[in-house]
Amino acid sequence: MVAMSVHSDPTEPSDSPHRSGFACFVGRPNAGKSTLTNALVGQKIAITSNRPQTTRHTVRGIVHRPDAQLVLVDTPGLHKPRTLLGERLNDVVRTTWAEVDVIGFCLPADQKLGPGDRFIAKELAGIKRTPKVAVVTKTDLVDPKALAEQLIAVDQLGKELGFEWAEIIPVSAVGGQQVSLLADLLVPLLPEGPTLYPEGDLTDEPEQVMVAELIREAALEGVRDELPHSIAVVVEEMLPREDRPADKPLLDIHANLFIERPSQKGIVIGPKGKRLKDVGVKSRKQIEALLGTPVFLDLHVKVAKDWQRDPKQLRRLGF
Ligand SMILES: Nc1nc2c(ncn2[C@@H]2O[C@H](COP(=O)(O)OP(=O)(O)OP(=O)(O)O)[C@@H](O)[C@H]2O)c(=O)[nH]1
């Protein structure tokens, strides 16, 4: 079934039991998973970027409703592993899939189904018990005819692989179209249960990890194509500055930005340190918005040789 109409108002009281559970969005890199998570939660939680595979950590957004609590687990994209890091990421993805109550498979409306989508759909077909919702994303980028064709192709893909989608829903996270309908469709697929997280919590991701992701996101902007996979950020310390009056707090954040080769240092730091400075200013503003407090950000660039291939380094960097 393709869901197009807007359902009942979820803020109205209803007799149905309270539901709670976990959902994850899967899909190839750039399919729009993080943007959709943000749109559903209503605040910037997951890190979005127009570069593939920026979502390294499992970031949860929580949708609070009177009738349900929907916990969104945003996984990194499943991809052909070339390094130890790639293999670990894929393990994380599969483990997540087996644990959630519903899986949303994101397919961009503006791109023909490709081998990458098929690869993921085949993996999904192997997870029998979990309901699978096909989410056709970025509908604002196509005309109705192209959208209809994509919906049919997605339906067909499920049939080819021997399963039925629980729902097929077109959405535009950017245009805010059908986003709340998506929540309406996901909620009935959750088990009955009490609220899992306190009201107002949007994520249980440790603050340090989110801060690190914001710095990484800023560092990725405008750099050469080969660099993104070589950057990792670790927040070493977050401490309130001592001797500050209560109405003028300052949070000291010490973070290291790791690259793989000395030759990458220049790209990250830029002429006369300008790029690194910009990265610091930009991410500091975002961190301040996230944490609601003024921040002093101390950012250092370090070389961790071939960290993607070294298990000891990977552990140190939090993978
Ligand atoms: N026009 C349009 N663009 C969108 C929409 N949703 C996402 N995008 C864009 O598509 C790009 C990728 O979006 P993300 O949300 O980062 O994709 P992702 O699937 O989380 O990507 P990875 O983290 O690489 O797996 C970004 O440039 C978004 O701005 C949408 O509804 N409409």
The ligand as an SDF file (V2000), in Angstrom:
LIG
                    3D

 32 34  0  0  0  0  0  0  0  0999 V2000
   15.9220   18.1550   -1.9120 N   0  0  0  0  0  0  0  0  0  0  0  0
   16.0390   17.3440   -0.8680 C   0  0  0  0  0  0  0  0  0  0  0  0
   17.2580   17.0160   -0.4240 N   0  0  0  0  0  0  0  0  0  0  0  0
   17.3680   16.1800    0.6350 C   0  0  0  0  0  0  0  0  0  0  0  0
   16.2140   15.6510    1.3010 C   0  0  0  0  0  0  0  0  0  0  0  0
   16.6470   14.8630    2.2920 N   0  0  0  0  0  0  0  0  0  0  0  0
   18.0050   14.8940    2.2560 C   0  0  0  0  0  0  0  0  0  0  0  0
   18.4440   15.6810    1.2700 N   0  0  0  0  0  0  0  0  0  0  0  0
   19.8550   15.9930    0.9310 C   0  0  0  0  0  0  0  0  0  0  0  0
   20.5400   14.8180    0.5540 O   0  0  0  0  0  0  0  0  0  0  0  0
   21.8810   14.8370    1.0640 C   0  0  0  0  0  0  0  0  0  0  0  0
   22.1270   13.5960    1.9290 C   0  0  0  0  0  0  0  0  0  0  0  0
   21.2830   13.6290    3.0590 O   0  0  0  0  0  0  0  0  0  0  0  0
   21.6560   12.8740    4.4200 P   0  0  0  0  0  0  0  0  0  0  0  0
   20.4800   12.9770    5.3060 O   0  0  0  0  0  0  0  0  0  0  0  0
   22.9720   13.3140    4.9400 O   0  0  0  0  0  0  0  0  0  0  0  0
   21.8130   11.3720    3.8760 O   0  0  0  0  0  0  0  0  0  0  0  0
   22.2130   10.0680    4.6740 P   0  0  0  0  0  0  0  0  0  0  0  0
   21.4560    8.9590    4.0620 O   0  0  0  0  0  0  0  0  0  0  0  0
   22.0570   10.2610    6.1450 O   0  0  0  0  0  0  0  0  0  0  0  0
   23.7380    9.9640    4.2920 O   0  0  0  0  0  0  0  0  0  0  0  0
   24.9130    9.1250    4.9960 P   0  0  0  0  0  0  0  0  0  0  0  0
   25.1370    9.7060    6.3480 O   0  0  0  0  0  0  0  0  0  0  0  0
   26.0390    9.3610    4.0720 O   0  0  0  0  0  0  0  0  0  0  0  0
   24.5050    7.6820    5.0150 O   0  0  0  0  0  0  0  0  0  0  0  0
   22.0240   16.1340    1.8360 C   0  0  0  0  0  0  0  0  0  0  0  0
   22.6390   17.0630    0.9900 O   0  0  0  0  0  0  0  0  0  0  0  0
   20.5920   16.5320    2.1320 C   0  0  0  0  0  0  0  0  0  0  0  0
   20.4310   17.9210    2.2430 O   0  0  0  0  0  0  0  0  0  0  0  0
   14.9120   16.0540    0.8030 C   0  0  0  0  0  0  0  0  0  0  0  0
   13.8560   15.6790    1.3040 O   0  0  0  0  0  0  0  0  0  0  0  0
   14.8980   16.8880   -0.2910 N   0  0  0  0  0  0  0  0  0  0  0  0
  1  2  1  0
  2  3  2  0
  2 32  1  0
  3  4  1  0
  4  5  2  0
  4  8  1  0
  5  6  1  0
  5 30  1  0
  6  7  2  0
  7  8  1  0
  8  9  1  0
  9 10  1  0
  9 28  1  0
 10 11  1  0
 11 12  1  0
 11 26  1  0
 12 13  1  0
 13 14  1  0
 14 15  2  0
 14 16  1  0
 14 17  1  0
 17 18  1  0
 18 19  2  0
 18 20  1  0
 18 21  1  0
 21 22  1  0
 22 23  2  0
 22 24  1  0
 22 25  1  0
 26 27  1  0
 26 28  1  0
 28 29  1  0
 30 31  2  0
 30 32  1  0
M  END
$$$$
